[in-house]
Amino acid sequence: MVDGISRRSVLCAIAAAGLLSACGSSGPRRTGGVGSAKPGDRVAALADVPVGSGVLVDMPGNGQLLLVQPAAGQVRAFNPVCPHAGSLVNPPAGGAITCPTHNSKFDPATGQPRSGPSRTGLTEVPVKISGTDVLIG
């Protein structure tokens, strides 16, 4: 023991630091929104957005959007940050967009809240379809 610190305490601290660093992601954490994309920039291929569901799409500048296609040819985009606590929501499953943190559920077609603690809907981001691509609107 040196200055009241045992060898065991030092080894436990080193092990804990190693475990915590292993939990981190190797890339930058994505945040919601368009990042550095500008109107007219390509977001995704229309074929990559499942009809009746959706997909999270990485944007330049660490942004991320949730693209949904409630019906064939109708694509909407939402900032995937839950307005309740700031967690990123999951793509639609079982007919709802769900926040994994507090289980708020949102309508996939409108982004409006259905249940849970969030009283505010997801922020819509304008997009348009051009040929086979989805573009920032």
C-alpha positions as CSV (number, residue, x, y, z in Angstrom):
1,M,0.0,0.0,0.0
2,V,1.3,3.4,-1.0
3,D,-0.2,6.6,0.4
4,G,-3.4,4.7,1.4
5,I,-3.9,3.2,-2.1
6,S,-3.7,-0.5,-2.4
7,R,-2.3,-2.4,-5.4
8,R,-5.8,-3.9,-5.9
9,S,-7.4,-0.4,-6.1
10,V,-5.0,0.6,-8.7
11,L,-5.5,-2.5,-10.8
12,C,-9.3,-2.2,-10.5
13,A,-9.1,1.5,-11.7
14,I,-7.0,0.5,-14.7
15,A,-9.4,-2.3,-15.6
16,A,-12.4,0.0,-15.3
17,A,-10.8,2.6,-17.5
18,G,-10.0,0.0,-20.1
19,L,-13.6,-1.3,-20.1
20,L,-15.0,2.2,-20.5
21,S,-12.7,3.1,-23.4
22,A,-13.8,-0.2,-25.1
23,C,-17.4,0.9,-24.9
24,G,-16.8,4.1,-26.9
25,S,-17.6,4.1,-30.6
26,S,-14.7,4.4,-33.0
27,G,-16.4,7.1,-35.0
28,P,-17.9,10.5,-34.1
29,R,-21.3,10.4,-32.4
30,R,-24.1,11.2,-34.9
31,T,-26.5,14.0,-34.0
32,G,-29.9,14.6,-35.5
33,G,-30.4,16.9,-38.4
34,V,-29.0,17.5,-41.9
35,G,-25.5,18.2,-40.7
36,S,-23.7,20.1,-43.4
37,A,-26.1,19.1,-46.2
38,K,-27.7,21.8,-48.3
39,P,-31.0,21.9,-50.3
40,G,-30.7,19.7,-53.3
41,D,-28.1,17.3,-51.8
42,R,-28.9,13.6,-52.1
43,V,-30.0,11.9,-48.9
44,A,-30.6,8.4,-50.1
45,A,-31.9,6.2,-52.9
46,L,-35.7,5.9,-52.8
47,A,-35.3,2.1,-53.0
48,D,-33.4,2.2,-49.7
49,V,-36.4,3.6,-47.8
50,P,-38.8,0.6,-47.1
51,V,-42.4,1.3,-47.9
52,G,-44.4,1.2,-44.6
53,S,-41.2,1.7,-42.6
54,G,-38.1,3.8,-42.6
55,V,-34.4,4.1,-42.1
56,L,-31.8,6.2,-40.3
57,V,-29.4,7.9,-42.8
58,D,-26.1,9.4,-41.9
59,M,-25.6,12.9,-43.3
60,P,-22.4,14.8,-43.9
61,G,-21.1,16.7,-40.8
62,N,-22.3,14.1,-38.3
63,G,-26.0,14.7,-39.0
64,Q,-28.6,12.0,-39.2
65,L,-32.1,11.9,-40.6
66,L,-34.9,9.4,-40.2
67,L,-36.5,8.8,-43.6
68,V,-39.9,7.2,-43.7
69,Q,-42.1,6.0,-46.6
70,P,-45.6,5.6,-45.2
71,A,-47.0,4.8,-48.7
72,A,-45.2,4.2,-52.0
73,G,-43.7,7.4,-53.3
74,Q,-44.5,9.4,-50.1
75,V,-41.2,10.1,-48.3
76,R,-40.9,12.3,-45.2
77,A,-37.8,13.1,-43.1
78,F,-37.5,13.8,-39.4
79,N,-34.8,14.9,-37.1
80,P,-34.5,11.6,-35.1
81,V,-33.8,13.4,-31.8
82,C,-36.6,12.8,-29.4
83,P,-37.9,16.2,-28.1
84,H,-38.5,14.8,-24.6
85,A,-34.9,13.8,-23.6
86,G,-32.7,14.2,-26.7
87,S,-32.2,10.5,-27.4
88,L,-32.1,9.2,-31.0
89,V,-35.3,7.4,-31.9
90,N,-35.4,4.1,-33.8
91,P,-36.8,3.6,-37.3
92,P,-40.5,2.6,-37.4
93,A,-41.4,-0.9,-36.1
94,G,-44.8,-2.2,-35.3
95,G,-46.4,0.9,-36.8
96,A,-44.6,3.4,-34.6
97,I,-41.4,5.3,-34.2
98,T,-40.1,4.6,-30.7
99,C,-37.7,6.4,-28.5
100,P,-35.6,3.7,-26.6
101,T,-35.0,5.9,-23.6
102,H,-38.5,6.6,-22.2
103,N,-40.7,4.7,-24.8
104,S,-42.3,7.7,-26.4
105,K,-44.0,6.6,-29.6
106,F,-44.5,8.8,-32.7
107,D,-46.7,8.4,-35.8
108,P,-44.4,7.4,-38.7
109,A,-46.4,9.3,-41.2
110,T,-46.5,12.6,-39.3
111,G,-43.9,12.5,-36.5
112,Q,-46.6,13.5,-34.0
113,P,-46.6,11.9,-30.5
114,R,-48.9,9.0,-29.8
115,S,-47.9,8.0,-26.3
116,G,-45.2,8.4,-23.7
117,P,-43.7,11.4,-22.0
118,S,-43.0,13.4,-25.2
119,R,-45.7,15.9,-25.8
120,T,-44.0,17.4,-28.9
121,G,-43.6,15.7,-32.3
122,L,-40.4,15.0,-34.2
123,T,-39.1,18.0,-36.2
124,E,-39.8,17.5,-39.9
125,V,-37.0,18.2,-42.4
126,P,-38.2,19.0,-46.0
127,V,-37.2,16.4,-48.6
128,K,-38.3,15.7,-52.2
129,I,-38.1,12.9,-54.6
130,S,-36.2,13.4,-57.8
131,G,-36.2,10.4,-60.1
132,T,-34.9,7.5,-57.9
133,D,-33.3,9.7,-55.2
134,V,-34.4,11.5,-52.1
135,L,-33.0,15.0,-51.8
136,I,-33.0,17.7,-49.2
137,G,-36.0,19.9,-50.1
